[in-house]
């Protein structure tokens, strides 16, 4: 048992200095993609979430790639039933769905010395959604609606971050 543990420890220690680094990040742990400002409050929430997921510290100074997107956020009433019954017993209530979508593209910047010309690397569509039951929100409907909107934007950021990592890991 001790030999197995020692062999495993030796194997782990031998890989510690091998120089392995994740493929999409530079030596500081940053993705090499810039995320420009996105208009509006929803854009600020989405950009902050994307920066958190793609750029651990700050925007890269000379990025090889730029993420460009068109954001759309909408709220639809999915189901509207009897409001009086909903208030009395919590059944037959209205449901709302918040959907955040983005058409996006990843463009190479053609930075001098990178050997790349400016070109579109990836185009795609991403979506995040959240729903809420209005009877559960009661007097705090405004803040609950904002929370549902934020959840949809965070799901959108997760989808975008995943697609960015797939796009930039392709040979």
C-alpha positions, -999 to +999 in steps of 0.1 A: +000+000+000+028+024+008+045+016-025+013+025-044+010+058-025+047+066-031+044+058-069+013+080-071+030+108-053+061+105-076+039+106-107+021+137-095+053+154-086+069+146-119+040+163-137+042+194-116+070+210-135+062+197-170+051+231-183+015+221-190-008+251-193-044+253-204-046+258-242-068+289-242-051+310-215-018+328-215+008+325-187-012+348-164-044+327-166-062+350-190-081+341-221-068+361-250-102+376-260-115+411-254-151+417-243-162+452-254-189+472-235-225+462-241-252+489-239-277+491-211-281+475-176-286+440-191-254+445-211-235+455-180-246+424-161-237+402-190-203+418-196-194+415-159-204+378-160-184+372-192-153+390-179-155+369-147-157+336-168-132+345-195-108+370-181-098+363-145-079+395-139-086+421-165-090+426-202-059+415-223-038+445-235-033+431-271-060+405-275-059+381-304-097+379-305-127+401-298-162+389-289-189+409-306-225+403-298-261+416-301-280+411-269-318+408-267-337+403-235-375+398-233-402+388-209-432+368-220-463+357-201-463+320-206-495+311-188-522+333-175-549+317-154-574+329-128-557+357-107-583+356-079-578+319-073-541+324-075-541+349-047-564+329-024-549+294-027-516+298-047-530+277-077-540+288-112-513+315-113-495+334-140-460+323-152-435+346-169-404+336-188-374+358-193-353+349-223-319+364-230-304+357-264-273+368-282-261+365-318-223+367-316-191+363-335-155+359-324-132+379-346-094+377-347-078+411-344-048+405-366-024+418-339+011+424-353+034+395-347+006+370-343+007+358-379-031+362-382-051+384-405-083+399-392-111+373-398-142+358-382-133+327-363-167+316-350-203+328-353-231+315-331-262+319-311-265+316-273-295+316-250-303+318-213-338+316-197-355+318-164-391+317-153-411+328-123-445+323-109-460+356-101-480+344-071-448+334-053-434+369-057-463+389-041-453+424-030-417+418-041-426+413-078-402+440-089-371+425-073-381+390-082-385+400-119-350+416-118-336+384-102-352+363-130-337+386-156-302+383-139-305+345-138-313+345-176-283+367-183-260+345-162-271+314-181-264+333-213-229+341-201-223+304-193-234+294-228-213+321-244-182+312-223-186+275-233-189+283-270-159+307-268-138+280-252-149+254-279-142+279-307-107+289-295-097+253-288-102+241-323-070+236-343 
